Amino acid sequence: MGKCRCEDKAESDPSEESRGGAPAKKGCAAGTVLGLALAAAAGGTLGAADFFYEYALTPKRHDTRGDDRPSERPYAEGRRWMNLHERRKDLFLTSPEGLRLHANYIPAADPACHRYAVCVHGYADSSESMGLYARHYYDRYGMNVLLPDLRGHGASQGSYVGMGLDDSHDTAAWIRRIVRKDPEAVIVLHGISMGAATVLLATGLPLPEQVKAAVSDAAYTSAYEEFKAVYAHTANAAIPAPVMLELVRAIALVRAHYDLKKASPLEAVKLSRTPTLFIHGDSDGFIAPSMMTDLYEAAACPKECAWFEGADHVQSVVVDPAGYWEKVDSFLNGISPDILGKPLS
């Protein structure tokens, strides 16, 4: 498939305003610097680490005040499409820990359709944000679409952000639910940012053969490396990054019961056999474009990649929607014409 390099891409700056998958969302880096400083002054290094944990790993809600920005309008339109859809249903399942997990589901108009798109959202958002993506699969190809709320987001229970690790197992559970209902299912996974990381982590698990392909838009290599990048731009100089990151990792182990280093799409793609399209904006202001190169080169599965010039974090579909969907559709059709089927119009 060739190389997918980005040596000439500038290193991204997580302090810039971004959306859909980042603890530094909404340009709050300055406030974080102040918060870390105050926490360090009040409670020392452990106090600062606790502040950073709360900042990064407690669930947050989408802020609707920015929905009229050009970068947000397509997402806002997708939210309205999903919420107002006459066929939308609420589905629920229970995690092994007893959490009630929610997904929005819009069944295909044709009850004989066996094609499904599972669309997975990013950080500090909910399944509503994936209406923009689900609409393409539903309106263009008449597919069933499932939009899960990750743990602690939307209508799903949970007290922490899983950075894709537990979420990947939940995604696999949603997939198994589809397959139990429809053994003839043909499934594509499509995620953005933390949702892309979730999708990649899921492809490293044993998945049913009905999962035919995955689309990863702006994933990070690992939660640990992403937090390291965030901290580098919000750092209190008195606390070295290795100390801060290991303390946050320890707090996460105690409170959220998972290891940030295991939330590693980079390791998962080495095990993947699911054909995967890697997408990234070359001007991503939060997740370094070089992370896509690392993911692509590590992936053991059939793979392709696509750069979108001038696109910030999860803005490829906004900057060039026609080019975005042409690439996605071409990739999926190249794997099998049965994934998308014939366009409705």
Residue, then its C-alpha position, 0 to 999 in steps of 0.5 A: m500500500g506504500k508509505c504514509r509519511c508526514e515528515d514535513k508536517a509541523e508538530s501540532d500545538p495542543s493548546e490551540e482551540s480544537r473539538g471533539g476529542a481533546p482534554a485541551k478542547k476550547g482553548c483552555a490551556a491558559g486556565t489549566v496552567l493556572g489551575l496546575a500552578l494553584a493546585a501545586a501551591a496548595g497541595g504540592t505535586l500530588g495536588a497538581a496531578d489530581f487536578f490534571y486527572e480531573y481536567a483530563l479524565t472526568p466526563k464533560r459535555h458538549d458546549t453548544r455555545g460554539d455551534d454557530r462557528p463555521s467549523e461546528r455548523p456541519y456537526a450541529e446539522g448532524r446533531r439535529w438530523m439524528n435527534l429529529h429523525e423519525r426512526r431514531k431509537d434508544l438502545f441500551l446494554t449493560s457492561p460487565e461492571g453493571l453500567r447502563l450504556h446507551a446508543n442511538y440507533i436508526p434502522a434502515a428504511d429497508p427492513a431487508c438491509h443487512r449493512y451497518a455503520v457503527c459511528v463512534h464519537g470523540y472526547a467531551d461529546s456524545s453520539e449526537s456529534m456522529g450524526l454528520y457521519a451517520r447521515h452519509y451512510y444512511d441517506r446515501y446508502g440506506m444503511n442501518v446506523l448505530l451511534p454509541d455513547l461512550r462511558g460517561h458521555g451522553a446517556s451512558q453511565g460512567s464516572y471517568v473517560g476511558m480513552g478508548l480502552d474499556d470503550s473498545h470492549d463496549t463497542a465489541a459488545w454492541i457489534r455482538r448485539i448486532v450480529r445476534k440480531d442479524p447474522e448476515a450483518v455487514i459492519v463498518l466502524h467509523g470513529i473520530s479522535m477518541g472514537a477513532a482510538t476506540v475503533l482501532l483498539a476494537t480492531g485489536l480484539p477478536l471481532p466477529e467476521q461480520v466486521k469488514a472495515a474500519v475508518s479512523d479519523a484523527a486517532y492518537t497512538s496512545a492515551y499516555e503519549e497524548f497526555k504527555a503532549v497536552y502536559a507539555h503545553t500546560a506544564n508547571a515547570a516545577i513538576p517534570a513531565p515523567v513525574m506528572l504523567e506517572l502520578v496521573r497514571a497511578i490516580a487513573l489506576v486507582r479511580a478508573h481502574y485502567d492503565l493509560k499505557k494500555a489505551s494504546p491504538l498503536e499496539a492494537v493495530k499490530l494485531s488487527r486484521t480489519p482493513t482500515l482507512f487512516i485519516h488525518g488533517d495535516s494542520d491538526g491542532f491537537i493530535a499530532p499528524s505524525m501519530m497517523t504515520d506511526l499508526y499506519e506504519a505499525a498496522a498489520c491489516p490491509k490499509e490506506c491513508a488520506w491526508f486533508e490539507g489545511a484541516d484542523h482536528v476532525q475537520s477533514v470532513v468540514v474542509d473537504p466533504a466531497g473529497y472526504w467521502e469520495k476517499v471513504d467510499s472508494f476505500l470501502n468499495g475497494i474492500s467489497p461492494d457489499i459494505l456500502g451497496k448501491p447508492l440510493s441516488 
